[in-house]
Amino acid sequence: MTDLNTFNPDWASPPGDSILDAIEAQGWTLADLAQRLGYSTKYVNRLIKTQVPLSDAAAIRLQRVLGNPAKFWCMRETQYRAQVAKIAIGVSP
């Protein structure tokens, strides 16, 4: 029997997914978000694609621009990286 209170996916959802959802809800492009954050579009694109980690500074900027607390963004990053590591070493979900 499956424990319905435990969610252990065999995939990882990066913070970029939440960022894309948030800017879509606002009707913004990546360029719009980059301008509001004070980052280049190239950097924001790399952040979305997990090519650079979401830093504490970026989390604070996201809080200011998108409204979700910096803690939310930091936890998304931490949870994502932990899940990627579990998948990489073959820890069962």
PDB file of N, CA, C and O in Angstrom:
ATOM      1  N   MET A   1       0.848  -1.184   0.000  1.00  0.00           N
ATOM      2  CA  MET A   1       0.000   0.000   0.000  1.00  0.00           C
ATOM      3  C   MET A   1       0.893   1.247   0.000  1.00  0.00           C
ATOM      4  O   MET A   1       1.891   1.299   0.719  1.00  0.00           O
ATOM      5  N   THR A   2       0.535   2.231  -0.795  1.00  0.00           N
ATOM      6  CA  THR A   2       1.278   3.472  -0.901  1.00  0.00           C
ATOM      7  C   THR A   2       0.876   4.426   0.211  1.00  0.00           C
ATOM      8  O   THR A   2      -0.305   4.608   0.504  1.00  0.00           O
ATOM      9  N   ASP A   3       1.887   5.030   0.823  1.00  0.00           N
ATOM     10  CA  ASP A   3       1.632   6.036   1.848  1.00  0.00           C
ATOM     11  C   ASP A   3       1.279   7.341   1.137  1.00  0.00           C
ATOM     12  O   ASP A   3       2.143   7.956   0.512  1.00  0.00           O
ATOM     13  N   LEU A   4       0.043   7.763   1.223  1.00  0.00           N
ATOM     14  CA  LEU A   4      -0.421   8.946   0.509  1.00  0.00           C
ATOM     15  C   LEU A   4       0.114  10.239   1.109  1.00  0.00           C
ATOM     16  O   LEU A   4       0.000  11.296   0.487  1.00  0.00           O
ATOM     17  N   ASN A   5       0.689  10.180   2.292  1.00  0.00           N
ATOM     18  CA  ASN A   5       1.235  11.371   2.931  1.00  0.00           C
ATOM     19  C   ASN A   5       2.688  11.617   2.551  1.00  0.00           C
ATOM     20  O   ASN A   5       3.259  12.643   2.922  1.00  0.00           O
ATOM     21  N   THR A   6       3.291  10.690   1.817  1.00  0.00           N
ATOM     22  CA  THR A   6       4.682  10.827   1.420  1.00  0.00           C
ATOM     23  C   THR A   6       4.751  11.019  -0.086  1.00  0.00           C
ATOM     24  O   THR A   6       4.228  10.214  -0.857  1.00  0.00           O
ATOM     25  N   PHE A   7       5.396  12.085  -0.482  1.00  0.00           N
ATOM     26  CA  PHE A   7       5.572  12.383  -1.900  1.00  0.00           C
ATOM     27  C   PHE A   7       7.060  12.326  -2.201  1.00  0.00           C
ATOM     28  O   PHE A   7       7.813  13.193  -1.758  1.00  0.00           O
ATOM     29  N   ASN A   8       7.488  11.332  -2.938  1.00  0.00           N
ATOM     30  CA  ASN A   8       8.893  11.138  -3.279  1.00  0.00           C
ATOM     31  C   ASN A   8       9.040  10.932  -4.781  1.00  0.00           C
ATOM     32  O   ASN A   8       9.146   9.795  -5.241  1.00  0.00           O
ATOM     33  N   PRO A   9       9.048  12.007  -5.541  1.00  0.00           N
ATOM     34  CA  PRO A   9       9.121  11.870  -6.995  1.00  0.00           C
ATOM     35  C   PRO A   9      10.494  11.384  -7.448  1.00  0.00           C
ATOM     36  O   PRO A   9      11.487  11.536  -6.737  1.00  0.00           O
ATOM     37  N   ASP A  10      10.532  10.800  -8.637  1.00  0.00           N
ATOM     38  CA  ASP A  10      11.802  10.405  -9.225  1.00  0.00           C
ATOM     39  C   ASP A  10      12.238  11.438 -10.272  1.00  0.00           C
ATOM     40  O   ASP A  10      12.940  11.115 -11.231  1.00  0.00           O
ATOM     41  N   TRP A  11      11.815  12.659 -10.069  1.00  0.00           N
ATOM     42  CA  TRP A  11      12.152  13.795 -10.911  1.00  0.00           C
ATOM     43  C   TRP A  11      12.340  15.005 -10.005  1.00  0.00           C
ATOM     44  O   TRP A  11      11.964  14.977  -8.833  1.00  0.00           O
ATOM     45  N   ALA A  12      12.920  16.060 -10.553  1.00  0.00           N
ATOM     46  CA  ALA A  12      13.172  17.271  -9.769  1.00  0.00           C
ATOM     47  C   ALA A  12      12.629  18.490 -10.504  1.00  0.00           C
ATOM     48  O   ALA A  12      12.868  18.662 -11.699  1.00  0.00           O
ATOM     49  N   SER A  13      11.906  19.321  -9.792  1.00  0.00           N
ATOM     50  CA  SER A  13      11.344  20.548 -10.354  1.00  0.00           C
ATOM     51  C   SER A  13      12.207  21.725  -9.906  1.00  0.00           C
ATOM     52  O   SER A  13      12.266  22.034  -8.715  1.00  0.00           O
ATOM     53  N   PRO A  14      12.871  22.378 -10.848  1.00  0.00           N
ATOM     54  CA  PRO A  14      13.747  23.494 -10.476  1.00  0.00           C
ATOM     55  C   PRO A  14      12.971  24.751 -10.115  1.00  0.00           C
ATOM     56  O   PRO A  14      11.808  24.899 -10.491  1.00  0.00           O
ATOM     57  N   PRO A  15      13.613  25.655  -9.387  1.00  0.00           N
ATOM     58  CA  PRO A  15      12.967  26.928  -9.050  1.00  0.00           C
ATOM     59  C   PRO A  15      12.528  27.703 -10.292  1.00  0.00           C
ATOM     60  O   PRO A  15      11.574  28.479 -10.253  1.00  0.00           O
ATOM     61  N   GLY A  16      13.242  27.475 -11.389  1.00  0.00           N
ATOM     62  CA  GLY A  16      12.877  28.146 -12.638  1.00  0.00           C
ATOM     63  C   GLY A  16      11.452  27.864 -13.071  1.00  0.00           C
ATOM     64  O   GLY A  16      10.812  28.704 -13.703  1.00  0.00           O
ATOM     65  N   ASP A  17      10.944  26.666 -12.727  1.00  0.00           N
ATOM     66  CA  ASP A  17       9.545  26.357 -13.051  1.00  0.00           C
ATOM     67  C   ASP A  17       8.602  27.324 -12.346  1.00  0.00           C
ATOM     68  O   ASP A  17       7.640  27.811 -12.941  1.00  0.00           O
ATOM     69  N   SER A  18       8.880  27.595 -11.086  1.00  0.00           N
ATOM     70  CA  SER A  18       8.041  28.529 -10.316  1.00  0.00           C
ATOM     71  C   SER A  18       8.202  29.953 -10.823  1.00  0.00           C
ATOM     72  O   SER A  18       7.240  30.719 -10.865  1.00  0.00           O
ATOM     73  N   ILE A  19       9.416  30.299 -11.204  1.00  0.00           N
ATOM     74  CA  ILE A  19       9.659  31.638 -11.742  1.00  0.00           C
ATOM     75  C   ILE A  19       8.873  31.817 -13.037  1.00  0.00           C
ATOM     76  O   ILE A  19       8.220  32.843 -13.233  1.00  0.00           O
ATOM     77  N   LEU A  20       8.934  30.824 -13.918  1.00  0.00           N
ATOM     78  CA  LEU A  20       8.188  30.904 -15.184  1.00  0.00           C
ATOM     79  C   LEU A  20       6.686  31.003 -14.941  1.00  0.00           C
ATOM     80  O   LEU A  20       5.999  31.774 -15.611  1.00  0.00           O
ATOM     81  N   ASP A  21       6.174  30.230 -13.991  1.00  0.00           N
ATOM     82  CA  ASP A  21       4.748  30.316 -13.661  1.00  0.00           C
ATOM     83  C   ASP A  21       4.384  31.725 -13.196  1.00  0.00           C
ATOM     84  O   ASP A  21       3.356  32.276 -13.587  1.00  0.00           O
ATOM     85  N   ALA A  22       5.245  32.295 -12.356  1.00  0.00           N
ATOM     86  CA  ALA A  22       4.972  33.628 -11.806  1.00  0.00           C
ATOM     87  C   ALA A  22       4.995  34.707 -12.885  1.00  0.00           C
ATOM     88  O   ALA A  22       4.139  35.592 -12.899  1.00  0.00           O
ATOM     89  N   ILE A  23       5.966  34.637 -13.783  1.00  0.00           N
ATOM     90  CA  ILE A  23       6.010  35.686 -14.811  1.00  0.00           C
ATOM     91  C   ILE A  23       4.911  35.492 -15.846  1.00  0.00           C
ATOM     92  O   ILE A  23       4.413  36.459 -16.422  1.00  0.00           O
ATOM     93  N   GLU A  24       4.539  34.249 -16.077  1.00  0.00           N
ATOM     94  CA  GLU A  24       3.410  34.005 -16.991  1.00  0.00           C
ATOM     95  C   GLU A  24       2.132  34.605 -16.423  1.00  0.00           C
ATOM     96  O   GLU A  24       1.342  35.204 -17.152  1.00  0.00           O
ATOM     97  N   ALA A  25       1.932  34.443 -15.127  1.00  0.00           N
ATOM     98  CA  ALA A  25       0.742  35.004 -14.470  1.00  0.00           C
ATOM     99  C   ALA A  25       0.722  36.529 -14.570  1.00  0.00           C
ATOM    100  O   ALA A  25      -0.344  37.142 -14.624  1.00  0.00           O
ATOM    101  N   GLN A  26       1.910  37.134 -14.595  1.00  0.00           N
ATOM    102  CA  GLN A  26       2.012  38.589 -14.713  1.00  0.00           C
ATOM    103  C   GLN A  26       1.944  39.065 -16.166  1.00  0.00           C
ATOM    104  O   GLN A  26       1.763  40.254 -16.427  1.00  0.00           O
ATOM    105  N   GLY A  27       2.093  38.126 -17.113  1.00  0.00           N
ATOM    106  CA  GLY A  27       2.124  38.506 -18.516  1.00  0.00           C
ATOM    107  C   GLY A  27       3.471  39.086 -18.922  1.00  0.00           C
ATOM    108  O   GLY A  27       3.558  39.847 -19.886  1.00  0.00           O
ATOM    109  N   TRP A  28       4.526  38.726 -18.184  1.00  0.00           N
ATOM    110  CA  TRP A  28       5.873  39.236 -18.446  1.00  0.00           C
ATOM    111  C   TRP A  28       6.671  38.256 -19.287  1.00  0.00           C
ATOM    112  O   TRP A  28       6.367  37.065 -19.344  1.00  0.00           O
ATOM    113  N   THR A  29       7.694  38.783 -19.936  1.00  0.00           N
ATOM    114  CA  THR A  29       8.685  37.971 -20.627  1.00  0.00           C
ATOM    115  C   THR A  29       9.904  37.830 -19.710  1.00  0.00           C
ATOM    116  O   THR A  29       9.988  38.470 -18.662  1.00  0.00           O
ATOM    117  N   LEU A  30      10.840  36.980 -20.126  1.00  0.00           N
ATOM    118  CA  LEU A  30      12.099  36.883 -19.378  1.00  0.00           C
ATOM    119  C   LEU A  30      12.829  38.227 -19.367  1.00  0.00           C
ATOM    120  O   LEU A  30      13.449  38.599 -18.371  1.00  0.00           O
ATOM    121  N   ALA A  31      12.748  38.939 -20.473  1.00  0.00           N
ATOM    122  CA  ALA A  31      13.393  40.255 -20.548  1.00  0.00           C
ATOM    123  C   ALA A  31      12.748  41.221 -19.547  1.00  0.00           C
ATOM    124  O   ALA A  31      13.449  42.002 -18.904  1.00  0.00           O
ATOM    125  N   ASP A  32      11.429  41.172 -19.414  1.00  0.00           N
ATOM    126  CA  ASP A  32      10.738  42.017 -18.437  1.00  0.00           C
ATOM    127  C   ASP A  32      11.227  41.697 -17.026  1.00  0.00           C
ATOM    128  O   ASP A  32      11.538  42.595 -16.245  1.00  0.00           O
ATOM    129  N   LEU A  33      11.288  40.407 -16.717  1.00  0.00           N
ATOM    130  CA  LEU A  33      11.739  39.996 -15.390  1.00  0.00           C
ATOM    131  C   LEU A  33      13.181  40.429 -15.156  1.00  0.00           C
ATOM    132  O   LEU A  33      13.509  40.956 -14.094  1.00  0.00           O
ATOM    133  N   ALA A  34      14.036  40.210 -16.139  1.00  0.00           N
ATOM    134  CA  ALA A  34      15.442  40.588 -16.006  1.00  0.00           C
ATOM    135  C   ALA A  34      15.578  42.076 -15.694  1.00  0.00           C
ATOM    136  O   ALA A  34      16.355  42.467 -14.822  1.00  0.00           O
ATOM    137  N   GLN A  35      14.830  42.885 -16.399  1.00  0.00           N
ATOM    138  CA  GLN A  35      14.888  44.329 -16.168  1.00  0.00           C
ATOM    139  C   GLN A  35      14.449  44.663 -14.748  1.00  0.00           C
ATOM    140  O   GLN A  35      15.092  45.472 -14.078  1.00  0.00           O
ATOM    141  N   ARG A  36      13.370  44.058 -14.285  1.00  0.00           N
ATOM    142  CA  ARG A  36      12.860  44.321 -12.936  1.00  0.00           C
ATOM    143  C   ARG A  36      13.824  43.835 -11.855  1.00  0.00           C
ATOM    144  O   ARG A  36      13.931  44.438 -10.787  1.00  0.00           O
ATOM    145  N   LEU A  37      14.523  42.734 -12.148  1.00  0.00           N
ATOM    146  CA  LEU A  37      15.479  42.190 -11.177  1.00  0.00           C
ATOM    147  C   LEU A  37      16.818  42.924 -11.202  1.00  0.00           C
ATOM    148  O   LEU A  37      17.576  42.879 -10.232  1.00  0.00           O
ATOM    149  N   GLY A  38      17.103  43.595 -12.307  1.00  0.00           N
ATOM    150  CA  GLY A  38      18.398  44.244 -12.455  1.00  0.00           C
ATOM    151  C   GLY A  38      19.483  43.276 -12.907  1.00  0.00           C
ATOM    152  O   GLY A  38      20.668  43.498 -12.658  1.00  0.00           O
ATOM    153  N   TYR A  39      19.069  42.198 -13.575  1.00  0.00           N
ATOM    154  CA  TYR A  39      19.986  41.210 -14.127  1.00  0.00           C
ATOM    155  C   TYR A  39      19.868  41.231 -15.647  1.00  0.00           C
ATOM    156  O   TYR A  39      18.897  41.753 -16.195  1.00  0.00           O
ATOM    157  N   SER A  40      20.859  40.662 -16.321  1.00  0.00           N
ATOM    158  CA  SER A  40      20.763  40.533 -17.773  1.00  0.00           C
ATOM    159  C   SER A  40      19.770  39.421 -18.111  1.00  0.00           C
ATOM    160  O   SER A  40      19.528  38.515 -17.313  1.00  0.00           O
ATOM    161  N   THR A  41      19.210  39.515 -19.300  1.00  0.00           N
ATOM    162  CA  THR A  41      18.303  38.464 -19.761  1.00  0.00           C
ATOM    163  C   THR A  41      19.054  37.138 -19.842  1.00  0.00           C
ATOM    164  O   THR A  41      18.496  36.087 -19.526  1.00  0.00           O
ATOM    165  N   LYS A  42      20.309  37.184 -20.263  1.00  0.00           N
ATOM    166  CA  LYS A  42      21.123  35.975 -20.354  1.00  0.00           C
ATOM    167  C   LYS A  42      21.246  35.305 -18.981  1.00  0.00           C
ATOM    168  O   LYS A  42      21.104  34.087 -18.871  1.00  0.00           O
ATOM    169  N   TYR A  43      21.508  36.094 -17.941  1.00  0.00           N
ATOM    170  CA  TYR A  43      21.635  35.534 -16.593  1.00  0.00           C
ATOM    171  C   TYR A  43      20.307  34.919 -16.133  1.00  0.00           C
ATOM    172  O   TYR A  43      20.293  33.814 -15.590  1.00  0.00           O
ATOM    173  N   VAL A  44      19.210  35.616 -16.345  1.00  0.00           N
ATOM    174  CA  VAL A  44      17.895  35.101 -15.925  1.00  0.00           C
ATOM    175  C   VAL A  44      17.578  33.814 -16.681  1.00  0.00           C
ATOM    176  O   VAL A  44      17.036  32.875 -16.097  1.00  0.00           O
ATOM    177  N   ASN A  45      17.903  33.758 -17.955  1.00  0.00           N
ATOM    178  CA  ASN A  45      17.688  32.541 -18.736  1.00  0.00           C
ATOM    179  C   ASN A  45      18.513  31.385 -18.159  1.00  0.00           C
ATOM    180  O   ASN A  45      18.015  30.263 -18.065  1.00  0.00           O
ATOM    181  N   ARG A  46      19.747  31.641 -17.780  1.00  0.00           N
ATOM    182  CA  ARG A  46      20.604  30.609 -17.180  1.00  0.00           C
ATOM    183  C   ARG A  46      20.051  30.187 -15.824  1.00  0.00           C
ATOM    184  O   ARG A  46      20.134  29.013 -15.464  1.00  0.00           O
ATOM    185  N   LEU A  47      19.493  31.117 -15.077  1.00  0.00           N
ATOM    186  CA  LEU A  47      18.879  30.809 -13.786  1.00  0.00           C
ATOM    187  C   LEU A  47      17.663  29.893 -13.983  1.00  0.00           C
ATOM    188  O   LEU A  47      17.494  28.909 -13.263  1.00  0.00           O
ATOM    189  N   ILE A  48      16.848  30.221 -14.936  1.00  0.00           N
ATOM    190  CA  ILE A  48      15.657  29.419 -15.242  1.00  0.00           C
ATOM    191  C   ILE A  48      16.056  28.000 -15.638  1.00  0.00           C
ATOM    192  O   ILE A  48      15.403  27.034 -15.241  1.00  0.00           O
ATOM    193  N   LYS A  49      17.116  27.876 -16.414  1.00  0.00           N
ATOM    194  CA  LYS A  49      17.562  26.572 -16.915  1.00  0.00           C
ATOM    195  C   LYS A  49      18.476  25.836 -15.922  1.00  0.00           C
ATOM    196  O   LYS A  49      19.048  24.802 -16.265  1.00  0.00           O
ATOM    197  N   THR A  50      18.613  26.348 -14.719  1.00  0.00           N
ATOM    198  CA  THR A  50      19.450  25.779 -13.647  1.00  0.00           C
ATOM    199  C   THR A  50      20.928  25.715 -13.999  1.00  0.00           C
ATOM    200  O   THR A  50      21.662  24.896 -13.447  1.00  0.00           O
ATOM    201  N   GLN A  51      21.365  26.565 -14.904  1.00  0.00           N
ATOM    202  CA  GLN A  51      22.778  26.616 -15.262  1.00  0.00           C
ATOM    203  C   GLN A  51      23.581  27.415 -14.237  1.00  0.00           C
ATOM    204  O   GLN A  51      24.805  27.301 -14.167  1.00  0.00           O
ATOM    205  N   VAL A  52      22.881  28.220 -13.449  1.00  0.00           N
ATOM    206  CA  VAL A  52      23.475  28.899 -12.292  1.00  0.00           C
ATOM    207  C   VAL A  52      22.532  28.676 -11.111  1.00  0.00           C
ATOM    208  O   VAL A  52      21.314  28.657 -11.286  1.00  0.00           O
ATOM    209  N   PRO A  53      23.087  28.508  -9.917  1.00  0.00           N
ATOM    210  CA  PRO A  53      22.216  28.315  -8.755  1.00  0.00           C
ATOM    211  C   PRO A  53      21.513  29.611  -8.374  1.00  0.00           C
ATOM    212  O   PRO A  53      22.004  30.706  -8.649  1.00  0.00           O
ATOM    213  N   LEU A  54      20.372  29.469  -7.744  1.00  0.00           N
ATOM    214  CA  LEU A  54      19.628  30.619  -7.260  1.00  0.00           C
ATOM    215  C   LEU A  54      20.274  31.069  -5.949  1.00  0.00           C
ATOM    216  O   LEU A  54      20.180  30.376  -4.936  1.00  0.00           O
ATOM    217  N   SER A  55      20.918  32.210  -5.973  1.00  0.00           N
ATOM    218  CA  SER A  55      21.638  32.730  -4.811  1.00  0.00           C
ATOM    219  C   SER A  55      20.684  33.403  -3.826  1.00  0.00           C
ATOM    220  O   SER A  55      19.527  33.674  -4.150  1.00  0.00           O
ATOM    221  N   ASP A  56      21.184  33.667  -2.631  1.00  0.00           N
ATOM    222  CA  ASP A  56      20.387  34.415  -1.650  1.00  0.00           C
ATOM    223  C   ASP A  56      20.035  35.804  -2.178  1.00  0.00           C
ATOM    224  O   ASP A  56      18.925  36.294  -1.968  1.00  0.00           O
ATOM    225  N   ALA A  57      20.991  36.434  -2.865  1.00  0.00           N
ATOM    226  CA  ALA A  57      20.738  37.763  -3.422  1.00  0.00           C
ATOM    227  C   ALA A  57      19.628  37.712  -4.472  1.00  0.00           C
ATOM    228  O   ALA A  57      18.763  38.586  -4.512  1.00  0.00           O
ATOM    229  N   ALA A  58      19.660  36.686  -5.315  1.00  0.00           N
ATOM    230  CA  ALA A  58      18.607  36.537  -6.328  1.00  0.00           C
ATOM    231  C   ALA A  58      17.264  36.276  -5.658  1.00  0.00           C
ATOM    232  O   ALA A  58      16.235  36.774  -6.114  1.00  0.00           O
ATOM    233  N   ALA A  59      17.267  35.496  -4.577  1.00  0.00           N
ATOM    234  CA  ALA A  59      16.022  35.214  -3.846  1.00  0.00           C
ATOM    235  C   ALA A  59      15.416  36.497  -3.294  1.00  0.00           C
ATOM    236  O   ALA A  59      14.200  36.681  -3.331  1.00  0.00           O
ATOM    237  N   ILE A  60      16.256  37.373  -2.787  1.00  0.00           N
ATOM    238  CA  ILE A  60      15.772  38.659  -2.256  1.00  0.00           C
ATOM    239  C   ILE A  60      15.200  39.515  -3.374  1.00  0.00           C
ATOM    240  O   ILE A  60      14.167  40.162  -3.199  1.00  0.00           O
ATOM    241  N   ARG A  61      15.862  39.521  -4.515  1.00  0.00           N
ATOM    242  CA  ARG A  61      15.343  40.288  -5.655  1.00  0.00           C
ATOM    243  C   ARG A  61      14.014  39.699  -6.148  1.00  0.00           C
ATOM    244  O   ARG A  61      13.084  40.435  -6.479  1.00  0.00           O
ATOM    245  N   LEU A  62      13.939  38.362  -6.191  1.00  0.00           N
ATOM    246  CA  LEU A  62      12.684  37.720  -6.600  1.00  0.00           C
ATOM    247  C   LEU A  62      11.558  38.055  -5.635  1.00  0.00           C
ATOM    248  O   LEU A  62      10.420  38.267  -6.055  1.00  0.00           O
ATOM    249  N   GLN A  63      11.869  38.104  -4.343  1.00  0.00           N
ATOM    250  CA  GLN A  63      10.866  38.493  -3.349  1.00  0.00           C
ATOM    251  C   GLN A  63      10.339  39.893  -3.645  1.00  0.00           C
ATOM    252  O   GLN A  63       9.132  40.136  -3.634  1.00  0.00           O
ATOM    253  N   ARG A  64      11.255  40.793  -3.906  1.00  0.00           N
ATOM    254  CA  ARG A  64      10.880  42.184  -4.176  1.00  0.00           C
ATOM    255  C   ARG A  64      10.029  42.303  -5.443  1.00  0.00           C
ATOM    256  O   ARG A  64       9.088  43.095  -5.487  1.00  0.00           O
ATOM    257  N   VAL A  65      10.359  41.522  -6.465  1.00  0.00           N
ATOM    258  CA  VAL A  65       9.696  41.649  -7.760  1.00  0.00           C
ATOM    259  C   VAL A  65       8.442  40.772  -7.873  1.00  0.00           C
ATOM    260  O   VAL A  65       7.418  41.216  -8.393  1.00  0.00           O
ATOM    261  N   LEU A  66       8.523  39.524  -7.385  1.00  0.00           N
ATOM    262  CA  LEU A  66       7.417  38.582  -7.564  1.00  0.00           C
ATOM    263  C   LEU A  66       6.538  38.417  -6.331  1.00  0.00           C
ATOM    264  O   LEU A  66       5.412  37.928  -6.431  1.00  0.00           O
ATOM    265  N   GLY A  67       7.045  38.820  -5.173  1.00  0.00           N
ATOM    266  CA  GLY A  67       6.218  38.792  -3.980  1.00  0.00           C
ATOM    267  C   GLY A  67       6.405  37.586  -3.073  1.00  0.00           C
ATOM    268  O   GLY A  67       6.165  37.691  -1.870  1.00  0.00           O
ATOM    269  N   ASN A  68       6.821  36.453  -3.606  1.00  0.00           N
ATOM    270  CA  ASN A  68       7.042  35.300  -2.728  1.00  0.00           C
ATOM    271  C   ASN A  68       8.251  35.582  -1.839  1.00  0.00           C
ATOM    272  O   ASN A  68       9.229  36.172  -2.298  1.00  0.00           O
ATOM    273  N   PRO A  69       8.197  35.166  -0.569  1.00  0.00           N
ATOM    274  CA  PRO A  69       9.315  35.434   0.340  1.00  0.00           C
ATOM    275  C   PRO A  69      10.633  34.833  -0.157  1.00  0.00           C
ATOM    276  O   PRO A  69      10.641  33.788  -0.809  1.00  0.00           O
ATOM    277  N   ALA A  70      11.734  35.495   0.153  1.00  0.00           N
ATOM    278  CA  ALA A  70      13.057  34.988  -0.221  1.00  0.00           C
ATOM    279  C   ALA A  70      13.245  33.569   0.298  1.00  0.00           C
ATOM    280  O   ALA A  70      13.882  32.744  -0.358  1.00  0.00           O
ATOM    281  N   LYS A  71      12.694  33.283   1.472  1.00  0.00           N
ATOM    282  CA  LYS A  71      12.799  31.940   2.052  1.00  0.00           C
ATOM    283  C   LYS A  71      12.181  30.896   1.119  1.00  0.00           C
ATOM    284  O   LYS A  71      12.711  29.793   0.986  1.00  0.00           O
ATOM    285  N   PHE A  72      11.077  31.237   0.483  1.00  0.00           N
ATOM    286  CA  PHE A  72      10.446  30.328  -0.480  1.00  0.00           C
ATOM    287  C   PHE A  72      11.419  29.981  -1.598  1.00  0.00           C
ATOM    288  O   PHE A  72      11.595  28.811  -1.937  1.00  0.00           O
ATOM    289  N   TRP A  73      12.056  31.015  -2.173  1.00  0.00           N
ATOM    290  CA  TRP A  73      12.972  30.788  -3.289  1.00  0.00           C
ATOM    291  C   TRP A  73      14.186  29.991  -2.851  1.00  0.00           C
ATOM    292  O   TRP A  73      14.646  29.111  -3.579  1.00  0.00           O
ATOM    293  N   CYS A  74      14.707  30.288  -1.679  1.00  0.00           N
ATOM    294  CA  CYS A  74      15.860  29.535  -1.161  1.00  0.00           C
ATOM    295  C   CYS A  74      15.500  28.076  -0.922  1.00  0.00           C
ATOM    296  O   CYS A  74      16.295  27.184  -1.219  1.00  0.00           O
ATOM    297  N   MET A  75      14.314  27.825  -0.389  1.00  0.00           N
ATOM    298  CA  MET A  75      13.883  26.449  -0.144  1.00  0.00           C
ATOM    299  C   MET A  75      13.654  25.708  -1.464  1.00  0.00           C
ATOM    300  O   MET A  75      13.972  24.524  -1.566  1.00  0.00           O
ATOM    301  N   ARG A  76      13.115  26.382  -2.461  1.00  0.00           N
ATOM    302  CA  ARG A  76      12.934  25.747  -3.771  1.00  0.00           C
ATOM    303  C   ARG A  76      14.282  25.291  -4.321  1.00  0.00           C
ATOM    304  O   ARG A  76      14.408  24.183  -4.842  1.00  0.00           O
ATOM    305  N   GLU A  77      15.287  26.158  -4.197  1.00  0.00           N
ATOM    306  CA  GLU A  77      16.627  25.830  -4.680  1.00  0.00           C
ATOM    307  C   GLU A  77      17.214  24.647  -3.902  1.00  0.00           C
ATOM    308  O   GLU A  77      17.754  23.714  -4.496  1.00  0.00           O
ATOM    309  N   THR A  78      17.106  24.692  -2.590  1.00  0.00           N
ATOM    310  CA  THR A  78      17.647  23.628  -1.734  1.00  0.00           C
ATOM    311  C   THR A  78      16.965  22.298  -2.029  1.00  0.00           C
ATOM    312  O   THR A  78      17.635  21.276  -2.185  1.00  0.00           O
ATOM    313  N   GLN A  79      15.654  22.306  -2.105  1.00  0.00           N
ATOM    314  CA  GLN A  79      14.913  21.078  -2.376  1.00  0.00           C
ATOM    315  C   GLN A  79      15.245  20.529  -3.759  1.00  0.00           C
ATOM    316  O   GLN A  79      15.377  19.318  -3.938  1.00  0.00           O
ATOM    317  N   TYR A  80      15.376  21.413  -4.722  1.00  0.00           N
ATOM    318  CA  TYR A  80      15.722  20.984  -6.074  1.00  0.00           C
ATOM    319  C   TYR A  80      17.090  20.309  -6.091  1.00  0.00           C
ATOM    320  O   TYR A  80      17.236  19.204  -6.614  1.00  0.00           O
ATOM    321  N   ARG A  81      18.083  20.973  -5.523  1.00  0.00           N
ATOM    322  CA  ARG A  81      19.445  20.425  -5.524  1.00  0.00           C
ATOM    323  C   ARG A  81      19.506  19.101  -4.770  1.00  0.00           C
ATOM    324  O   ARG A  81      20.215  18.190  -5.197  1.00  0.00           O
ATOM    325  N   ALA A  82      18.785  18.973  -3.662  1.00  0.00           N
ATOM    326  CA  ALA A  82      18.756  17.721  -2.899  1.00  0.00           C
ATOM    327  C   ALA A  82      18.129  16.604  -3.720  1.00  0.00           C
ATOM    328  O   ALA A  82      18.625  15.477  -3.715  1.00  0.00           O
ATOM    329  N   GLN A  83      17.043  16.904  -4.424  1.00  0.00           N
ATOM    330  CA  GLN A  83      16.378  15.888  -5.231  1.00  0.00           C
ATOM    331  C   GLN A  83      17.266  15.459  -6.394  1.00  0.00           C
ATOM    332  O   GLN A  83      17.331  14.272  -6.716  1.00  0.00           O
ATOM    333  N   VAL A  84      17.946  16.402  -7.021  1.00  0.00           N
ATOM    334  CA  VAL A  84      18.862  16.072  -8.113  1.00  0.00           C
ATOM    335  C   VAL A  84      19.959  15.144  -7.600  1.00  0.00           C
ATOM    336  O   VAL A  84      20.324  14.180  -8.273  1.00  0.00           O
ATOM    337  N   ALA A  85      20.484  15.431  -6.413  1.00  0.00           N
ATOM    338  CA  ALA A  85      21.532  14.591  -5.828  1.00  0.00           C
ATOM    339  C   ALA A  85      21.012  13.182  -5.542  1.00  0.00           C
ATOM    340  O   ALA A  85      21.701  12.201  -5.819  1.00  0.00           O
ATOM    341  N   LYS A  86      19.804  13.077  -4.990  1.00  0.00           N
ATOM    342  CA  LYS A  86      19.216  11.758  -4.721  1.00  0.00           C
ATOM    343  C   LYS A  86      19.078  10.955  -6.003  1.00  0.00           C
ATOM    344  O   LYS A  86      19.402   9.768  -6.041  1.00  0.00           O
ATOM    345  N   ILE A  87      18.604  11.596  -7.031  1.00  0.00           N
ATOM    346  CA  ILE A  87      18.426  10.913  -8.323  1.00  0.00           C
ATOM    347  C   ILE A  87      19.780  10.471  -8.867  1.00  0.00           C
ATOM    348  O   ILE A  87      19.917   9.360  -9.379  1.00  0.00           O
ATOM    349  N   ALA A  88      20.780  11.345  -8.752  1.00  0.00           N
ATOM    350  CA  ALA A  88      22.101  11.045  -9.290  1.00  0.00           C
ATOM    351  C   ALA A  88      22.766   9.841  -8.616  1.00  0.00           C
ATOM    352  O   ALA A  88      23.482   9.076  -9.263  1.00  0.00           O
ATOM    353  N   ILE A  89      22.527   9.680  -7.321  1.00  0.00           N
ATOM    354  CA  ILE A  89      23.154   8.554  -6.614  1.00  0.00           C
ATOM    355  C   ILE A  89      22.242   7.349  -6.503  1.00  0.00           C
ATOM    356  O   ILE A  89      22.607   6.330  -5.918  1.00  0.00           O
ATOM    357  N   GLY A  90      21.050   7.477  -7.071  1.00  0.00           N
ATOM    358  CA  GLY A  90      20.149   6.334  -7.124  1.00  0.00           C
ATOM    359  C   GLY A  90      19.393   6.054  -5.850  1.00  0.00           C
ATOM    360  O   GLY A  90      18.983   4.917  -5.615  1.00  0.00           O
ATOM    361  N   VAL A  91      19.197   7.062  -5.019  1.00  0.00           N
ATOM    362  CA  VAL A  91      18.372   6.887  -3.822  1.00  0.00           C
ATOM    363  C   VAL A  91      16.941   6.735  -4.282  1.00  0.00           C
ATOM    364  O   VAL A  91      16.427   7.569  -5.027  1.00  0.00           O
ATOM    365  N   SER A  92      16.298   5.670  -3.838  1.00  0.00           N
ATOM    366  CA  SER A  92      14.938   5.429  -4.300  1.00  0.00           C
ATOM    367  C   SER A  92      13.989   6.464  -3.712  1.00  0.00           C
ATOM    368  O   SER A  92      14.130   6.886  -2.564  1.00  0.00           O
ATOM    369  N   PRO A  93      13.018   6.862  -4.533  1.00  0.00           N
ATOM    370  CA  PRO A  93      12.055   7.862  -4.074  1.00  0.00           C
ATOM    371  C   PRO A  93      11.186   7.375  -2.952  1.00  0.00           C
ATOM    372  O   PRO A  93      10.330   8.115  -2.468  1.00  0.00           O
TER     373      PRO A  93
END
